[in-house]
Amino acid sequence: MPGWVVEYTISATTFLAIFIVVRLRRRTEARSRVDEAFTVFTAVVFGVLIAATAWGHAILQLVGIAADATR
């Protein structure tokens, strides 16, 4: 069963990534506060879903290395 959860997470993550890119390509002037809040919400959900994948762990390690290098 764990393999199924990982596949579902990757599928949902891919869908959200495409959704966020499409939403962010729109003109900024055309967005309402609710529209911007929804985009932020989907980006946060994307981050939570991608954190469970190996790719998410690799990004976390790179950010940690970059943070250590700036000290």
C-alpha positions as CSV (number, residue, x, y, z in Angstrom):
1,M,0.0,0.0,0.0
2,P,2.8,2.6,0.6
3,G,3.8,2.4,-3.1
4,W,0.3,3.5,-4.0
5,V,0.5,6.6,-1.7
6,V,3.8,7.7,-3.2
7,E,2.4,7.4,-6.7
8,Y,-0.7,9.4,-5.7
9,T,1.5,12.1,-4.1
10,I,3.6,12.4,-7.2
11,S,0.5,12.6,-9.4
12,A,-1.0,15.3,-7.2
13,T,2.3,17.2,-7.1
14,T,2.6,17.2,-10.8
15,F,-1.0,18.4,-11.3
16,L,-0.4,21.2,-8.7
17,A,2.9,22.2,-10.3
18,I,1.2,22.6,-13.7
19,F,-1.7,24.4,-12.1
20,I,0.5,26.9,-10.3
21,V,2.6,27.7,-13.4
22,V,-0.6,28.3,-15.4
23,R,-2.0,30.6,-12.7
24,L,1.3,32.5,-12.3
25,R,1.5,33.2,-16.0
26,R,-1.6,35.4,-15.8
27,R,-1.2,39.2,-15.6
28,T,-0.7,40.5,-12.0
29,E,-3.2,43.4,-12.5
30,A,-6.0,40.9,-13.3
31,R,-5.8,39.1,-9.9
32,S,-8.0,39.7,-6.9
33,R,-7.0,39.2,-3.3
34,V,-9.0,35.9,-3.2
35,D,-7.2,34.8,-6.4
36,E,-3.8,35.6,-4.9
37,A,-4.7,33.8,-1.7
38,F,-5.8,30.7,-3.6
39,T,-2.5,30.7,-5.5
40,V,-0.5,30.9,-2.3
41,F,-2.7,28.1,-0.8
42,T,-2.0,25.8,-3.8
43,A,1.7,26.6,-3.6
44,V,1.8,25.6,0.1
45,V,-0.1,22.4,-0.6
46,F,2.4,21.7,-3.4
47,G,5.3,22.2,-1.0
48,V,3.7,19.8,1.5
49,L,3.2,17.1,-1.1
50,I,6.6,17.4,-2.6
51,A,8.3,17.2,0.8
52,A,7.3,13.5,1.0
53,T,9.2,12.7,-2.2
54,A,12.9,12.0,-2.8
55,W,13.0,15.1,-5.0
56,G,11.6,17.2,-2.0
57,H,14.3,15.8,0.3
58,A,17.0,16.8,-2.3
59,I,15.7,20.3,-2.5
60,L,15.6,20.5,1.3
61,Q,19.3,19.4,1.4
62,L,20.3,22.0,-1.2
63,V,18.5,24.8,0.7
64,G,20.2,23.7,3.9
65,I,23.6,23.8,2.2
66,A,22.9,27.2,0.8
67,A,21.8,28.5,4.2
68,D,24.9,27.1,5.8
69,A,27.1,28.8,3.1
70,T,25.6,32.2,3.9
71,R,26.6,32.2,7.6
